[in-house]
Amino acid sequence: MCNLETEGTKYICGHYIITKKLCKHDCWNPRCIHSASHPNPCHNCQCDRYLGPDLKETVTASSRDFCPECKPWYRGPLGELMRR
């Protein structure tokens, strides 16, 4: 699987959300759809369609708020307690 180097925001819930993709590291696997060595065309393609975990995550901003996915779950007293 190919991997990315990214920049992003780290939220109080611990999640990291990518704001910028810096570069891709190629795995050179012909069975990876993101690789430069993947054949084109690849008929009835059953190749890997997902990127691997980020090779490098650079935190460019930290937020004292919850990420958009967690925000609905942490409204109220529990969310206020975690933000302190």
N, C-alpha and C positions, 0 to 999 in steps of 0.2 A: 504494500500500500504506500502511496505517496503521502508526504506530510507537508504541513505548512509552517512557516514562521509568521507569527501574528503579533499585533498590538491590540490592546483592548482595555476594558473597564472591569475592575474587580468590585463586586457588591458585598454588602454586609452579610448576605446569606452565604457567601463563599463562591458564588457563581462568577464565571469570567465570560464576558461577551465580547466577541471580536468586533473591533471597529475598523481595522485595516489589515489586509493580507499583504505581507511583505514579499514573500517568495515561496515557491514550491520546491521541495526536494524530491526529485524523481527516483522511484524505486527500480526503474528499468525492467519491470516485470511485464511481459506481453499480455498477461491476464488481468492487468490493472487498467481500467478505462481512462485514468488520468495520466498514464505514463506515455512518454514520447515513443516508446517501443510497442505500444498497442497497435495492432494492425487496423488499417482503415481501407475498405469497409470490413467490419467484423460481423458476419452474418449470424443471426440468431444469438446475439451476444449474451453470454452468461458470465461475463467478466465482473470482477470486483468494481462496484460503483461508489464506494465510500472512501474518503480519505482517512488515514490513520490519525492518531492523536497528534496534537500540535507538537512539532519538534522543539519550538521555543515560543513561550508566551511572555511578552513584555507588557507589564501593567503600566499604562500611561495615565490612568486616572483611577481613584478609589472613591466609591460612593458610600455615604452613610445611609443609603436607602436600599430597599430590596430590588432585585432584578424584576423585570416585567412578569416573569413566570411565577415568582414567589409572592409578589405584592398582594394578590387577592387572599393568600393564605395567612398573611401576617398583619392584617388590619386589626386594630384594637390594642388591648393591654400587652399582649405577648410581643407584638411588634415594637411597641414603645420601649419595653424592657430591653429588648435586644439592641436597640439603637443607642442606648446610653453608654 
